[in-house]
Amino acid sequence: MKLLSLSEELKNNSYPGRGIVIGKSADGKTAVTAYFIMGRSSNSRNRVFVEDGEGIRTQAFDPSKLEDPSLIIYAPVRVLGNKTIVTNGDQTDTIYAGMDRQQTFEQSLRCREFEPDGPNYTPRISGIMHIENGNYNFAMSILKSSDGNPESCSRFTYAYEKPLCGEGRFIHTYMNDGNPLPSFEGEPKRVAIEGDIDSFTKNVWESLNEDNKVSLFVRFIDIGTGKYETRIVNKNH
């Protein structure tokens, strides 16, 4: 699989929807993740990321304009011991509860499907990062309708052991803008991970479509110590 430029992937897609990037820094010392949200409706655009314990949650920027909170207000990032969970919906809580009961990442998602927002049937995308004793691995999942047919749910899990330095994987909800929105296809894209946390954050944020971008979360975790740095960028502030 070709190593892609994350910046170019974002610049060339006006509406990838919500996206998760997980990988490793070029020097091999840091686990890297990013999660962004975009929006076309005023309800989707009326959001910000805020810190919530070791994770984050979405909240309405202007509570008076909040319409339907069901699919837009959730905790995208939660931390369970040495595991960091990143998702595009309330399945973050499902994974957290399942893994807390000793289920695997994949098992914990068995009770979930794509979002009930026909005709788009937005995929649920999820990631899990595991750091222990200086070792790091991660996995990604997508739950999607079968070519837009809600009668069937397709489940894909991708596991990455001993991630390579300077590389990551990128998965997003939609292939591009459209009506209905076409679900992501194929395995997570192989992308380059470049720069320190500030330059990486700046690069991702500036590459997202100016009209549609809403919020960005970035975290760099020291693989040796587990200590982390976080950046949050909100269009509404």
Secondary structure as the mmCIF struct_conf table of DSSP 4:
data_model
#
loop_
_struct_conf.conf_type_id
_struct_conf.id
_struct_conf.beg_label_comp_id
_struct_conf.beg_label_asym_id
_struct_conf.beg_label_seq_id
_struct_conf.end_label_comp_id
_struct_conf.end_label_asym_id
_struct_conf.end_label_seq_id
HELX_LH_PP_P HELX_LH_PP_P1 LYS A 2 LEU A 3
STRN STRN1 LEU A 4 LEU A 4
HELX_LH_PP_P HELX_LH_PP_P2 SER A 5 SER A 5
HELX_RH_AL_P HELX_RH_AL_P1 LEU A 6 LYS A 11
TURN_TY1_P TURN_TY1_P1 ASN A 12 ASN A 12
BEND BEND1 SER A 14 SER A 14
BEND BEND2 ARG A 18 ARG A 18
STRN STRN2 GLY A 19 LYS A 24
TURN_TY1_P TURN_TY1_P2 ALA A 26 ASP A 27
BEND BEND3 GLY A 28 LYS A 29
STRN STRN3 THR A 30 MET A 38
BEND BEND4 ARG A 40 SER A 41
HELX_RH_AL_P HELX_RH_AL_P2 SER A 42 ARG A 45
BEND BEND5 ASN A 46 ASN A 46
STRN STRN4 ARG A 47 ASP A 52
TURN_TY1_P TURN_TY1_P3 GLY A 53 GLU A 54
STRN STRN5 GLY A 55 ALA A 60
BEND BEND6 PHE A 61 ASP A 62
HELX_RH_3T_P HELX_RH_3T_P1 PRO A 63 LYS A 65
TURN_TY1_P TURN_TY1_P4 SER A 70 ILE A 72
BEND BEND7 TYR A 74 TYR A 74
BEND BEND8 PRO A 76 PRO A 76
STRN STRN6 VAL A 77 LEU A 80
TURN_TY1_P TURN_TY1_P5 GLY A 81 ASN A 82
STRN STRN7 LYS A 83 THR A 87
BEND BEND9 ASN A 88 GLY A 89
TURN_TY1_P TURN_TY1_P6 ASP A 90 ASP A 90
HELX_RH_AL_P HELX_RH_AL_P3 GLN A 91 ASP A 100
TURN_TY1_P TURN_TY1_P7 ARG A 101 GLN A 102
HELX_RH_AL_P HELX_RH_AL_P4 PHE A 105 SER A 108
TURN_TY1_P TURN_TY1_P8 LEU A 109 CYS A 111
BEND BEND10 PHE A 114 PHE A 114
BEND BEND11 PRO A 116 PRO A 116
TURN_TY1_P TURN_TY1_P9 GLY A 118 PRO A 119
BEND BEND12 ASN A 120 ASN A 120
HELX_LH_PP_P HELX_LH_PP_P3 THR A 122 PRO A 123
STRN STRN8 ARG A 124 GLU A 132
TURN_TY1_P TURN_TY1_P10 ASN A 133 GLY A 134
STRN STRN9 ASN A 135 SER A 146
TURN_TY1_P TURN_TY1_P11 ASP A 147 GLY A 148
STRN STRN10 ASN A 149 GLU A 161
BEND BEND13 LYS A 162 LYS A 162
HELX_LH_PP_P HELX_LH_PP_P4 PRO A 163 LEU A 164
TURN_TY1_P TURN_TY1_P12 CYS A 165 GLY A 166
STRN STRN11 GLU A 167 HIS A 172
BEND BEND14 THR A 173 THR A 173
STRN STRN12 TYR A 174 TYR A 174
BEND BEND15 MET A 175 ASP A 177
BEND BEND16 ASN A 179 PRO A 180
HELX_LH_PP_P HELX_LH_PP_P5 LEU A 181 PRO A 182
STRN STRN13 SER A 183 SER A 183
HELX_LH_PP_P HELX_LH_PP_P6 PHE A 184 PHE A 184
BEND BEND17 GLY A 186 GLU A 187
HELX_LH_PP_P HELX_LH_PP_P7 PRO A 188 PRO A 188
STRN STRN14 LYS A 189 ALA A 192
BEND BEND18 GLY A 195 GLY A 195
HELX_RH_AL_P HELX_RH_AL_P5 ILE A 197 SER A 207
BEND BEND19 LEU A 208 LEU A 208
TURN_TY1_P TURN_TY1_P13 GLU A 210 ASN A 212
STRN STRN15 LYS A 213 ASP A 222
TURN_TY1_P TURN_TY1_P14 ILE A 223 THR A 225
STRN STRN16 TYR A 228 ASN A 234
BEND BEND20 LYS A 235 LYS A 235
#
